Amino acid sequence: MIRVENESLSRTTPDTRPPRFRRSAGLALLVAAATCAAFIVVLRNGFLSWDDGYNFLENVRYRGLGWDQLKWMWGTFLGGHYIPLTWMTLGLDYVVWGMNPLGYHLTNLLWHAANAVLVYFLALLLLKYALPETELSDRETAAFFAALLFSLHPTRVESVAWVTERRGLLSGFFFLSALLAYGRYVEVTGRRRWGWYGGALLLFVAALLGKAVTLVLPAVLLILDFYPLRRLRSPRSLFPILVFEKLPFAVMSLAAGYGLVLATAWWGGLGSSEGRAFSVRAAQVLYGVFFHSWKFVWPVNLSPIYEFPPGFDWATRSVALYAAWAVSASVAAFVARKRVPALPAVWLYFLAVLSPSLGVAVGPSMTHDRYGYLPSLGWVFLAGGGFLWFLRRYGGRPRLRYAALGAGILVVVLFSVLSFRQAQIWRTNETLWTHGTVKDYALGTSVLHEAGRQYIWIAEQCRKLAEEKRVAAEKS
């Protein structure tokens, strides 16, 4: 009987034989190493006055993992977020590193590298369903390319190089882990599948405690059921069952959404739109959809702030172009739904995961680079799938195969160089805001005001430090 169980187990997991596993593990480690190499420069960065000030430099409540600190972490809405799990990782950083920024940046980098590894294994799983007739070695190559495209993209820099955005990295880790667990739940049979289901639900709860922006996961699971898992190809009578299957996740999402509203209201951000009209907010949503689509393809001229231009609302010519892009992309995805189901799946995923961040940026900026961290996964997997399709169709022609591999390497190297350079901009307040003021689109008064405010803050910190030294000298 034991032999039969082992044979059954081997049939459910045909791609996990030791030789193949060792190759996949080696590629995953290579993804992590390439990610760390591209972003290693962030270890020279310090804390920034942009949110790092009130989160860490002026906040003593998170420093440690004692009962008082834990009670504060699980009860605070500081910054308009409820992120107790994120605060616990930062408290551990303080226990290990004190107030040395190197340790905090190292932890950010390691979380991002871990996310890159998860993206590799998730791509490997989804590509198996999307193009099952392909060779495993080609799927591993395509997944490797997709993971590097995700981790080395220049728009990742804000998430990695800014300590405050630990919340996005941590929630992303558990979000990706939940997707992997759900994939295993769909893949295996018997009692073990319910263990994967429970694991996916617990990982989702952890993602919400890292940052509530991941509350869209139930919708993402339904999109995956459509493609590439193709669970909706079953009789339509099974569709309600698939929806019912997501109810525990939906309950967690509703609870997280309610908590997010409370946190935002407590911080004073609920309904705060700088006095902007609805037309401006609608235009901001359209801009966000276009921005994060375009910057994935052309990640240059990145900035901490993308300022509202004068007279910006939905009646302007540029907003009409943003609307045209959203409509045309939606129509194209709908038309291609049967012939190329990956297109509507990727487009729906992108809109769903981006939706919690659309139009919510307050202050002078219309959006931020960090908002595209998880939404970009759709484009990443589409690129990986296209790469795999090319290898399947033209793999027998060595010149074309090598040309495709060379093009992939060129893109990855280019993104690595751009990310390495962009990460250095986040080194200090001076480098960050001096960079912002020299960009053509960032020459407005808001960025200049922000730069000036940061210099004033630095001067105030220097004054406080000098005063503390003077008092200490008098006491001694």
C-alpha positions as CSV (number, residue, x, y, z in Angstrom):
1,M,0.0,0.0,0.0
2,I,2.9,2.3,0.7
3,R,4.3,1.7,-2.7
4,V,0.9,2.6,-4.4
5,E,0.7,5.9,-2.4
6,N,4.2,6.8,-3.5
7,E,3.4,6.0,-7.1
8,S,0.3,8.1,-6.9
9,L,2.3,11.0,-5.5
10,S,4.8,10.8,-8.3
11,R,2.1,10.9,-10.9
12,T,0.7,14.1,-9.4
13,T,4.1,15.9,-9.5
14,P,5.9,14.8,-12.7
15,D,8.1,17.9,-12.9
16,T,9.8,17.6,-9.5
17,R,12.2,14.8,-10.2
18,P,15.7,15.5,-8.6
19,P,17.6,16.5,-11.8
20,R,14.9,18.9,-13.0
21,F,14.5,20.3,-9.5
22,R,18.2,21.0,-9.2
23,R,18.1,22.9,-12.5
24,S,15.1,24.9,-11.5
25,A,16.6,25.6,-8.1
26,G,19.9,26.7,-9.7
27,L,18.0,29.1,-12.0
28,A,16.1,30.5,-9.0
29,L,19.3,31.1,-7.1
30,L,20.7,32.8,-10.2
31,V,17.7,35.1,-10.3
32,A,18.3,36.1,-6.7
33,A,22.0,36.7,-7.3
34,A,21.3,38.9,-10.3
35,T,18.7,40.9,-8.4
36,C,21.1,41.4,-5.4
37,A,23.9,42.4,-7.8
38,A,21.8,45.0,-9.6
39,F,20.5,46.6,-6.4
40,I,23.6,46.2,-4.1
41,V,24.2,49.9,-4.3
42,V,21.1,50.5,-2.1
43,L,23.2,49.4,0.9
44,R,24.9,52.8,0.7
45,N,21.6,54.6,1.0
46,G,20.5,56.3,4.2
47,F,17.1,57.2,5.7
48,L,15.2,59.8,3.8
49,S,13.1,62.6,5.3
50,W,10.3,61.6,2.9
51,D,8.2,59.4,5.3
52,D,11.3,57.7,6.7
53,G,11.5,60.7,9.1
54,Y,8.2,60.2,11.0
55,N,8.2,56.4,10.5
56,F,11.7,55.7,11.9
57,L,13.9,58.7,12.8
58,E,11.3,60.4,14.9
59,N,9.4,57.3,16.0
60,V,10.6,55.3,18.9
61,R,7.5,53.1,19.3
62,Y,8.6,50.5,16.7
63,R,12.1,50.0,18.1
64,G,12.2,46.4,19.4
65,L,9.9,43.4,19.8
66,G,8.9,43.8,23.4
67,W,5.2,43.7,24.6
68,D,5.0,47.5,24.4
69,Q,6.3,47.6,20.8
70,L,4.1,44.7,19.7
71,K,1.0,46.3,21.2
72,W,1.7,49.5,19.3
73,M,2.4,47.7,16.0
74,W,-0.9,45.8,16.2
75,G,-2.9,49.0,17.1
76,T,-1.4,51.8,15.1
77,F,-2.6,53.4,11.9
78,L,0.5,55.5,11.4
79,G,0.7,56.9,7.9
80,G,-2.8,55.8,7.1
81,H,-1.9,52.1,6.9
82,Y,-2.6,49.1,9.1
83,I,0.6,47.0,8.6
84,P,1.4,45.2,11.8
85,L,3.4,42.4,10.1
86,T,5.6,45.0,8.3
87,W,6.2,46.8,11.6
88,M,7.4,43.6,13.2
89,T,10.0,43.1,10.5
90,L,11.2,46.7,11.0
91,G,11.2,46.1,14.8
92,L,13.5,43.1,14.2
93,D,15.7,45.3,12.0
94,Y,16.1,47.6,15.0
95,V,17.0,44.7,17.3
96,V,19.7,43.5,14.9
97,W,20.9,46.8,13.4
98,G,19.8,49.6,15.7
99,M,19.4,52.7,13.6
100,N,22.0,51.7,11.0
101,P,20.2,52.2,7.6
102,L,22.4,49.5,6.0
103,G,20.5,46.8,7.8
104,Y,17.1,48.1,6.8
105,H,18.1,48.4,3.1
106,L,19.6,44.9,3.2
107,T,16.3,43.5,4.5
108,N,14.4,45.3,1.7
109,L,16.8,43.9,-0.9
110,L,16.5,40.3,0.5
111,W,12.7,40.6,0.4
112,H,12.8,41.7,-3.2
113,A,15.2,38.9,-4.2
114,A,12.8,36.4,-2.5
115,N,9.9,37.9,-4.5
116,A,11.9,37.4,-7.7
117,V,12.4,33.8,-6.9
118,L,8.7,33.4,-6.2
119,V,8.0,35.0,-9.6
120,Y,10.2,32.5,-11.3
121,F,8.4,29.5,-9.8
122,L,5.0,31.1,-10.4
123,A,5.9,31.7,-14.0
124,L,7.0,28.1,-14.3
125,L,3.7,26.9,-13.0
126,L,1.5,29.2,-15.1
127,L,3.5,28.6,-18.3
128,K,3.0,24.9,-17.9
129,Y,-0.8,25.4,-18.1
130,A,-0.6,28.1,-20.7
131,L,1.6,26.2,-23.2
132,P,1.6,22.6,-21.9
133,E,3.0,21.1,-25.1
134,T,6.3,23.0,-24.7
135,E,9.5,21.5,-23.4
136,L,10.3,21.9,-19.7
137,S,13.7,23.3,-20.4
138,D,12.1,26.0,-22.6
139,R,9.6,26.8,-19.9
140,E,12.4,27.2,-17.4
141,T,14.2,29.5,-19.7
142,A,11.1,31.6,-20.2
143,A,10.3,31.7,-16.5
144,F,13.9,32.8,-15.8
145,F,13.6,35.6,-18.3
146,A,10.2,36.7,-16.8
147,A,11.6,36.7,-13.2
148,L,14.6,38.9,-14.3
149,L,12.3,41.2,-16.2
150,F,10.3,41.6,-13.0
151,S,13.1,42.0,-10.5
152,L,15.5,44.2,-12.5
153,H,12.9,46.6,-13.9
154,P,13.9,50.2,-13.1
155,T,10.4,51.0,-11.6
156,R,11.3,48.5,-8.9
157,V,13.8,50.9,-7.5
158,E,11.4,53.0,-5.4
159,S,10.2,49.9,-3.6
160,V,13.6,48.5,-2.9
161,A,15.7,51.7,-2.2
162,W,13.1,53.3,0.1
163,V,12.9,51.8,3.6
164,T,9.3,53.0,4.1
165,E,8.1,50.8,1.2
166,R,9.0,47.6,3.1
167,R,5.2,47.2,3.3
168,G,5.0,46.7,-0.5
169,L,7.8,44.1,-0.6
170,L,6.5,42.1,2.4
171,S,2.9,42.1,1.2
172,G,4.1,41.2,-2.3
173,F,6.0,38.2,-0.9
174,F,2.9,36.7,0.7
175,F,0.7,37.6,-2.3
176,L,3.0,35.7,-4.6
177,S,3.2,32.8,-2.1
178,A,-0.6,32.7,-1.9
179,L,-0.8,32.4,-5.7
180,L,1.7,29.6,-5.7
181,A,-0.2,27.7,-3.0
182,Y,-3.5,28.2,-4.9
183,G,-1.8,26.8,-8.0
184,R,-0.8,23.7,-6.1
185,Y,-4.4,23.4,-4.7
186,V,-5.7,23.3,-8.3
187,E,-2.9,20.9,-9.4
188,V,-3.0,18.1,-6.8
189,T,-5.8,15.8,-5.8
190,G,-7.0,14.2,-2.6
191,R,-6.9,15.5,0.9
192,R,-3.6,17.3,0.4
193,R,-5.2,19.9,-1.9
194,W,-7.1,21.3,1.1
195,G,-3.9,21.8,2.9
196,W,-2.8,24.0,0.0
197,Y,-6.1,25.8,0.0
198,G,-5.8,26.6,3.7
199,G,-2.2,27.6,3.2
200,A,-3.2,30.0,0.4
201,L,-5.8,31.6,2.7
202,L,-3.3,32.0,5.6
203,L,-0.8,33.5,3.2
204,F,-3.4,35.9,2.0
205,V,-4.1,37.1,5.5
206,A,-0.4,37.7,6.0
207,A,-0.3,39.7,2.8
208,L,-3.1,41.9,4.1
209,L,-1.3,42.4,7.3
210,G,1.7,43.5,5.3
211,K,-0.3,46.0,3.2
212,A,-4.0,46.0,2.4
213,V,-3.5,46.8,-1.2
214,T,-3.4,43.0,-1.9
215,L,-7.1,42.7,-1.1
216,V,-7.9,42.1,-4.8
217,L,-6.5,38.6,-4.6
218,P,-10.0,36.9,-4.8
219,A,-10.5,38.6,-8.2
220,V,-7.0,37.5,-9.3
221,L,-7.8,33.9,-8.5
222,L,-10.9,34.0,-10.6
223,I,-8.9,35.5,-13.5
224,L,-6.4,32.6,-13.1
225,D,-9.3,30.2,-13.2
226,F,-10.2,31.7,-16.6
227,Y,-6.6,31.6,-17.9
228,P,-4.2,29.9,-17.7
229,L,-5.7,27.3,-15.4
230,R,-8.7,27.0,-17.7
231,R,-11.0,25.8,-14.9
232,L,-13.9,27.7,-16.5
233,R,-13.8,25.4,-19.5
234,S,-15.8,22.9,-17.3
235,P,-19.6,23.0,-17.5
236,R,-21.0,26.4,-16.6
237,S,-22.8,24.9,-13.7
238,L,-19.5,24.7,-12.0
239,F,-18.9,28.5,-12.1
240,P,-20.9,29.1,-8.9
241,I,-18.8,26.5,-7.2
242,L,-15.6,28.4,-8.3
243,V,-17.1,31.6,-6.9
244,F,-18.1,30.0,-3.7
245,E,-14.6,28.6,-3.4
246,K,-13.3,32.2,-3.2
247,L,-15.8,33.4,-0.4
248,P,-13.3,32.9,2.5
249,F,-10.8,35.1,0.6
250,A,-13.6,37.6,-0.2
251,V,-14.5,37.9,3.6
252,M,-10.8,38.6,4.4
253,S,-10.8,41.3,1.6
254,L,-13.8,43.0,3.0
255,A,-12.3,43.1,6.4
256,A,-9.1,44.5,5.1
257,G,-11.0,47.1,3.0
258,Y,-12.9,48.2,6.1
259,G,-9.6,48.4,8.1
260,L,-8.0,50.4,5.3
261,V,-10.9,52.9,5.4
262,L,-10.5,53.3,9.2
263,A,-6.7,53.7,8.9
264,T,-7.0,56.3,6.1
265,A,-9.7,58.2,8.0
266,W,-7.7,58.1,11.2
267,W,-4.7,59.6,9.3
268,G,-6.9,62.3,7.7
269,G,-6.5,61.0,4.1
270,L,-10.1,59.8,3.5
271,G,-11.6,61.9,0.9
272,S,-8.5,64.1,0.8
273,S,-8.0,65.1,-2.8
274,E,-6.4,68.5,-2.4
275,G,-9.7,70.1,-3.3
276,R,-9.7,68.4,-6.7
277,A,-12.9,68.0,-8.7
278,F,-14.2,64.6,-9.7
279,S,-13.1,65.2,-13.3
280,V,-9.5,65.6,-12.1
281,R,-9.7,62.4,-10.1
282,A,-11.1,60.6,-13.1
283,A,-8.3,61.9,-15.3
284,Q,-5.8,60.8,-12.6
285,V,-7.2,57.2,-12.9
286,L,-6.8,57.2,-16.7
287,Y,-3.3,58.6,-16.3
288,G,-2.4,55.9,-13.9
289,V,-3.5,53.1,-16.3
290,F,-1.5,54.7,-19.1
291,F,1.5,55.5,-17.0
292,H,2.1,52.0,-15.6
293,S,1.5,50.4,-19.0
294,W,3.9,52.7,-20.7
295,K,6.6,52.8,-18.1
296,F,6.8,49.0,-18.2
297,V,7.9,49.3,-21.8
298,W,9.9,52.6,-21.5
299,P,11.2,53.0,-18.0
300,V,13.1,56.3,-18.3
301,N,12.7,59.7,-16.7
302,L,11.6,58.2,-13.4
303,S,10.9,60.5,-10.5
304,P,9.6,60.4,-6.9
305,I,6.9,62.8,-8.0
306,Y,4.9,63.2,-11.2
307,E,3.3,66.5,-10.8
308,F,-0.2,67.5,-11.9
309,P,0.1,69.8,-15.0
310,P,-1.9,73.1,-15.0
311,G,-5.5,72.6,-16.0
312,F,-5.4,68.8,-15.7
313,D,-8.8,67.2,-16.0
314,W,-10.6,64.8,-18.3
315,A,-11.3,67.5,-21.0
316,T,-7.6,68.0,-21.8
317,R,-6.1,66.5,-25.0
318,S,-3.6,64.3,-23.1
319,V,-6.3,62.7,-21.0
320,A,-8.2,61.9,-24.1
321,L,-5.2,60.0,-25.3
322,Y,-5.0,58.1,-22.0
323,A,-8.7,57.2,-22.3
324,A,-8.2,56.1,-25.9
325,W,-5.4,53.8,-24.7
326,A,-7.7,52.3,-22.0
327,V,-10.6,51.8,-24.3
328,S,-8.5,50.4,-27.2
329,A,-6.7,48.0,-25.0
330,S,-10.0,46.8,-23.5
331,V,-11.5,46.3,-26.9
332,A,-8.5,44.4,-28.2
333,A,-8.4,42.1,-25.2
334,F,-12.1,41.4,-25.6
335,V,-11.8,40.6,-29.3
336,A,-8.8,38.3,-28.7
337,R,-10.4,36.5,-25.8
338,K,-10.9,33.2,-27.7
339,R,-7.9,33.2,-29.9
340,V,-5.4,34.7,-27.4
341,P,-6.9,34.3,-24.0
342,A,-3.7,35.5,-22.3
343,L,-4.5,39.1,-23.5
344,P,-7.8,39.6,-21.6
345,A,-6.4,37.7,-18.6
346,V,-3.3,40.0,-18.4
347,W,-5.3,43.1,-19.0
348,L,-7.9,42.2,-16.3
349,Y,-5.2,41.3,-13.8
350,F,-3.4,44.6,-14.5
351,L,-6.5,46.7,-13.9
352,A,-7.6,44.6,-10.9
353,V,-4.3,44.8,-9.0
354,L,-3.7,48.4,-9.9
355,S,-7.2,49.5,-9.0
356,P,-6.6,50.1,-5.2
357,S,-3.8,52.6,-6.1
358,L,-5.6,54.4,-8.9
359,G,-6.5,58.0,-8.1
360,V,-5.5,57.6,-4.4
361,A,-2.1,59.5,-4.5
362,V,-2.5,62.6,-2.5
363,G,-0.2,65.7,-2.6
364,P,1.4,66.9,-5.8
365,S,1.9,63.5,-7.5
366,M,-0.5,61.9,-9.9
367,T,1.0,58.4,-9.2
368,H,4.2,56.7,-8.0
369,D,6.5,54.1,-9.4
370,R,5.9,51.7,-6.5
371,Y,2.2,51.3,-7.4
372,G,3.3,49.1,-10.4
373,Y,5.2,46.5,-8.3
374,L,2.5,43.8,-8.4
375,P,0.4,45.0,-11.4
376,S,3.4,44.6,-13.6
377,L,3.4,40.8,-13.1
378,G,0.8,40.6,-15.9
379,W,3.1,42.2,-18.4
380,V,6.0,40.1,-17.1
381,F,4.1,36.8,-17.6
382,L,2.9,37.9,-21.0
383,A,6.5,38.6,-22.1
384,G,7.6,35.3,-20.7
385,G,4.7,33.5,-22.5
386,G,5.6,35.3,-25.8
387,F,9.2,34.3,-25.3
388,L,8.2,30.7,-24.8
389,W,5.9,30.7,-27.8
390,F,8.7,32.0,-30.0
391,L,11.1,29.2,-28.7
392,R,8.4,26.6,-29.4
393,R,7.7,27.8,-32.9
394,Y,11.2,28.7,-34.0
395,G,13.3,26.6,-31.7
396,G,14.4,24.4,-34.5
397,R,16.0,27.3,-36.3
398,P,19.2,28.0,-34.3
399,R,19.8,31.5,-35.6
400,L,16.3,32.7,-34.6
401,R,16.6,30.9,-31.2
402,Y,19.9,32.6,-30.5
403,A,18.6,35.9,-31.7
404,A,15.7,35.6,-29.2
405,L,18.0,34.6,-26.4
406,G,20.3,37.5,-27.3
407,A,17.4,40.0,-27.3
408,G,16.3,38.8,-23.9
409,I,19.8,39.1,-22.5
410,L,20.1,42.6,-23.9
411,V,16.9,43.8,-22.3
412,V,17.9,42.3,-18.9
413,V,21.3,43.9,-19.0
414,L,19.8,47.3,-20.0
415,F,17.3,47.1,-17.2
416,S,20.1,46.2,-14.7
417,V,22.1,49.2,-15.7
418,L,19.1,51.6,-15.5
419,S,18.1,50.2,-12.1
420,F,21.7,50.5,-10.8
421,R,21.8,54.1,-11.8
422,Q,18.3,54.9,-10.5
423,A,19.0,53.3,-7.1
424,Q,21.8,55.8,-6.5
425,I,19.4,58.7,-6.8
426,W,17.7,57.5,-3.6
427,R,20.9,57.6,-1.6
428,T,20.2,60.9,0.3
429,N,17.6,63.6,0.4
430,E,19.9,65.9,-1.6
431,T,20.4,63.4,-4.5
432,L,16.7,62.5,-4.5
433,W,15.3,66.0,-4.7
434,T,18.0,67.4,-6.9
435,H,17.3,64.7,-9.4
436,G,13.6,65.5,-9.2
437,T,14.1,69.2,-10.0
438,V,16.2,68.6,-13.1
439,K,13.5,66.5,-14.9
440,D,11.6,68.4,-17.5
441,Y,8.2,67.2,-16.2
442,A,9.2,67.9,-12.6
443,L,10.1,71.6,-12.8
444,G,6.8,72.7,-11.2
445,T,6.5,74.5,-7.9
446,S,5.4,71.3,-6.1
447,V,8.7,69.5,-6.6
448,L,10.7,72.6,-5.8
449,H,8.6,73.1,-2.7
450,E,9.2,69.5,-1.7
451,A,12.9,69.8,-2.2
452,G,13.0,73.0,-0.2
453,R,11.0,71.4,2.6
454,Q,13.5,68.5,2.8
455,Y,16.4,70.9,3.1
456,I,14.6,72.7,5.9
457,W,14.0,69.4,7.6
458,I,17.7,68.4,7.3
459,A,18.7,71.8,8.8
460,E,16.2,71.2,11.7
461,Q,17.7,67.8,12.4
462,C,21.2,69.2,12.4
463,R,20.1,71.9,14.8
464,K,18.5,69.3,17.2
465,L,21.6,67.1,17.0
466,A,23.9,70.1,17.9
467,E,21.6,71.0,20.8
468,E,21.7,67.4,22.1
469,K,25.5,67.5,21.9
470,R,25.6,70.8,23.7
471,V,23.4,69.6,26.5
472,A,25.4,66.4,26.9
473,A,28.7,68.3,27.0
474,E,27.3,70.6,29.8
475,K,26.2,67.6,31.8
476,S,29.6,66.0,31.6
